[in-house]
């Protein structure tokens, strides 16, 4: 029962985030606003405990959430064959760029402190 309350909290925060995002024409997506609201809400036990139980359940069954992705890849195999090389190149480049930017951002404050 507590897990259902946790799922209800997750849906409430996402819905409130969507309402704020669309109602105020904010540049952030509703789920992102909902996550920020949930972060504030996790300070309270009435939210934290049910959400923790729901999160544990979802993490235990995480592999099931990848089934739709696998089905999508299988149904669009022709597109993957046509654009797969380009997609692989873009994914590899963006990963390396992300890693480089992260390393520079982490290295930059340390270098400033030594100077």
C-alpha positions as CSV (number, residue, x, y, z in Angstrom):
1,X,0.0,0.0,0.0
2,X,2.9,2.3,0.8
3,X,4.3,1.7,-2.7
4,X,1.1,2.9,-4.3
5,X,1.3,6.1,-2.2
6,X,4.8,6.6,-3.5
7,X,3.6,6.2,-7.1
8,X,0.8,8.6,-6.4
9,X,3.4,11.1,-5.0
10,X,5.5,10.7,-8.1
11,X,2.5,11.3,-10.4
12,X,1.4,14.3,-8.3
13,X,4.8,16.0,-8.5
14,X,4.9,15.3,-12.3
15,X,1.4,16.7,-12.8
16,X,2.1,19.8,-10.8
17,X,5.3,20.3,-12.7
18,X,3.4,20.0,-16.0
19,X,0.8,22.5,-14.8
20,X,3.5,25.0,-13.8
21,X,5.4,24.5,-17.0
22,X,2.5,24.9,-19.3
23,X,0.5,27.4,-17.2
24,X,3.4,29.8,-16.8
25,X,5.0,29.0,-20.2
26,X,8.3,28.1,-18.6
27,X,11.2,26.9,-20.7
28,X,11.7,23.8,-18.5
29,X,9.8,20.6,-19.2
30,X,7.1,19.6,-16.7
31,X,8.8,16.4,-15.5
32,X,12.0,18.4,-14.7
33,X,10.0,20.9,-12.6
34,X,8.2,18.0,-11.0
35,X,11.6,16.4,-10.0
36,X,12.7,19.7,-8.5
37,X,9.5,19.9,-6.5
38,X,9.9,16.3,-5.4
39,X,13.5,17.0,-4.3
40,X,12.0,19.6,-2.0
41,X,9.2,17.2,-0.9
42,X,11.6,14.4,0.0
43,X,12.6,16.4,3.1
44,X,9.3,15.3,4.6
45,X,8.8,11.7,5.8
46,X,5.2,11.6,4.5
47,X,6.7,11.9,1.0
48,X,10.1,10.2,1.5
49,X,9.1,6.8,2.8
50,X,6.4,5.9,0.2
51,X,8.6,7.2,-2.6
52,X,11.5,5.2,-1.4
53,X,9.4,2.0,-1.4
54,X,8.1,2.8,-4.8
55,X,11.6,3.5,-6.1
56,X,12.9,0.2,-4.7
57,X,10.1,-1.7,-6.5
58,X,10.8,0.1,-9.8
59,X,14.6,-0.5,-9.5
60,X,14.0,-4.2,-8.8
61,X,12.1,-4.4,-12.1
62,X,14.1,-2.0,-14.1
63,X,14.9,-4.6,-16.8
64,X,11.2,-4.7,-17.8
65,X,11.3,-1.0,-18.6
66,X,13.8,-1.7,-21.4
67,X,11.4,-4.1,-23.3
68,X,9.6,-1.2,-25.1
69,X,13.0,0.2,-26.3
70,X,14.0,-3.2,-27.6
71,X,10.7,-3.6,-29.4
72,X,11.1,-0.2,-30.9
73,X,14.6,-1.0,-32.2
74,X,13.3,-4.2,-33.7
75,X,10.4,-2.6,-35.5
76,X,12.7,0.1,-37.0
77,X,15.6,-2.1,-38.0
78,X,15.6,-0.7,-41.5
79,X,16.2,2.8,-40.1
80,X,18.9,1.5,-37.9
81,X,20.6,-0.1,-40.9
82,X,20.3,3.2,-42.9
83,X,21.4,5.6,-40.2
84,X,23.1,3.3,-37.7
85,X,26.7,4.4,-38.5
86,X,25.9,8.0,-38.2
87,X,24.0,7.5,-35.0
88,X,26.9,5.5,-33.6
89,X,29.3,8.3,-34.6
90,X,27.1,11.0,-33.0
91,X,26.7,9.0,-29.8
92,X,30.4,8.3,-29.5
93,X,31.4,12.0,-30.2
94,X,28.8,13.4,-27.8
95,X,29.9,11.0,-25.1
96,X,33.6,12.0,-25.5
97,X,32.7,15.7,-25.6
98,X,30.6,15.3,-22.4
99,X,33.4,13.5,-20.7
100,X,35.9,16.2,-21.7
101,X,33.7,19.0,-20.5
102,X,33.1,17.2,-17.2
103,X,36.8,16.6,-16.7
104,X,37.6,20.3,-17.5
105,X,34.9,21.5,-15.2
106,X,36.2,19.3,-12.4
107,X,39.8,20.2,-13.1
108,X,39.2,24.0,-13.4
109,X,38.4,24.8,-9.7
110,X,41.3,22.7,-8.5
111,X,43.7,24.6,-10.8
112,X,42.3,28.0,-9.6
113,X,43.0,27.0,-6.0
114,X,46.6,26.2,-6.7
115,X,47.3,29.6,-8.4
